[in-house]
Amino acid sequence: DKALTTFINGPLLEYSKNRRKADSATTSFLSPHLHFGEVSVRKVFHLVRIKQVLWANEANQAGEESVNLFLKSIGLREYSRYMSFNHPYSHERPLLGHLKFFPWVVDEGYFKAWRQGRTGYPLVDAGMRELWATGWLHDRIRVVVSSFFVKVLQLPWRWGMKYFWDTLLDADLESDALGWQYISGTLPDGREFDRIDNPQFEGYKFDPHGEYVRRWLPELARLPTEWIHHPWNAPESVLQAAGIELGSNYPRPIVEIDAAKARLDEALSEMWQQEAASRAALENGTDEGLGDSESMPIAFPTDIQMDVDHEPARNNPTLGRRYE
């Protein structure tokens, strides 16, 4: 109740303007309380609507815009329930069948670098370190790290969803499944699968002054803002002055963006070829088809297992740090 009141009487007014800022408390922080039933989504909705009416009477356009945007977020949360109810296996397989032919990169080394915040892309690494330390991520940073996971590293999306399930304070099966399916382009209204968000440019948008990166990557704290989101381009003299040795105390990029784009194009081409071949075989009666699941289910890494009948591992003190 205190968190809800604080948000409605504070950050809500400038929610539409500030919600993209990753370096400050601009969101509601209500999702853990909603997930565990400590506050009702109906209560949130009605209290925010009361504020909306008040601001409408005052002709406060900024407030009205913020309320509309926040209620859209609440609506997406309810939409995730609708999707999971009608597609109960959405946490296990893509809703658009062609993705079962996508040639995922099954690389546990990539997976470990991502979850430890050692990819060489500062905004991604800062987000993953914040997640590990606090169990929380700003929604824009969730999109950045998950998009990097799926589009740049091309790791199986269920691995990322499972890691979120084990680390987020607001880990929520329906919302997580919807989010990862959206990022993976497997929802009918999801983002294009061939779209790669460059973490360097995302950093300019969500952390323009580099404060978020400096907070979670102390090894980059002395790097000028000009280079904070792409240290690999900084002159050697600048790196030395900041105490940075790329490849030593901070990694070089694990995958070059241009190489990732080329690899993604090749993977999508292979996916469509296999999908077309499977459809042709099915139409010719030479194959029974593959159903709705992936043709070759990809096992989780040895240190994680997906069991949705239990609470996330963070609630078990014997399991909560088994990743390192």
Summary of the structure (lengths in Angstrom):
residues: 324
radius of gyration: 21.2
end to end distance: 35.6
largest distance: 67.9
contacts: 955
relative contact order: 0.12
helix: 57%
strand: 1%
